[in-house]
Amino acid sequence: MHHTPLRLIIFDFDGVIAASIAMKAEAFRETFSFVPEYQDEIVQYHLDNGGMSRFVKFRYIYKEMLHEELSPEREKWLGERYAGIVRRKMFSIPLVPGALQLLETVKGKIPLYIVSATPEEEMLEIADRRGLAGYFDGIYGSPGSKADCIREILSKNGSSPEKTLFIGDAPQDYEAARDTGVRFIARVAPGDQDRFSGKPGVERIVSDLHEIREVLLPIL
């Protein structure tokens, strides 16, 4: 990792702040309980496309797996069904090890943001109810793309990409970092597939946020 001072840190939420990947996979399985023969395929697709809006996933699932038309009404029902399952479970999900310590260390030193594929209103509610909202200068969610949200944050703060770090855990996070030119650290949870080793622009791969805290302290 190079030693250019950081002026801005952006976090993905699921899998970076909250250890919620397994829970959301099960929420996808439960959402599609009406097609049990497709559940395993659907859950694997969901896991392979972390960082993507759930509504984009719904459209792909209907077109490419179920081979059915997805009406606006059905899409809305799926979104509400999935959100309801997540809402029931999210507030008891543990944080990623080291997340709270990292936030407490860097809060007030530089601006901190969340950029998530979770719908923004839902993301704001989760952060507020988990007592995390006060750590962040802004919380962004879908329908805006992650790259567009990052660009808006850079513009709002007058920060250059080389002084901005995005911490993510999904290929879509990496692509957003590449699209916007910001620096990138990947979090790969123990036992998860490493999709980042050898990719250009990945400054570091960590298993938890304790490791990031140790790396960041010298360059804040």
Sequence and secondary structure as in RCSB ss.txt:
>XXXX:A:sequence
MHHTPLRLIIFDFDGVIAASIAMKAEAFRETFSFVPEYQDEIVQYHLDNGGMSRFVKFRYIYKEMLHEELSPERE
KWLGERYAGIVRRKMFSIPLVPGALQLLETVKGKIPLYIVSATPEEEMLEIADRRGLAGYFDGIYGSPGSKADCI
REILSKNGSSPEKTLFIGDAPQDYEAARDTGVRFIARVAPGDQDRFSGKPGVERIVSDLHEIREVLLPIL
>XXXX:A:secstr
      SEEEE SBTTTB  HHHHHHHHHHHTTT GGGHHHHHHHHHHTTTS HHHHHHHIIIIII     HHHH
HHHHHHHHHHHHHHHTT  B TTHHHHHHHHTTTS EEEEEEEEHHHHHHHHHHTT GGG SEEEEETS HHHHH
HHHHHHHT  GGGEEEEESSHHHHHHHHHHT EEEEE  TTS    TT TTEEEEESSHHHHHHHHGGG 
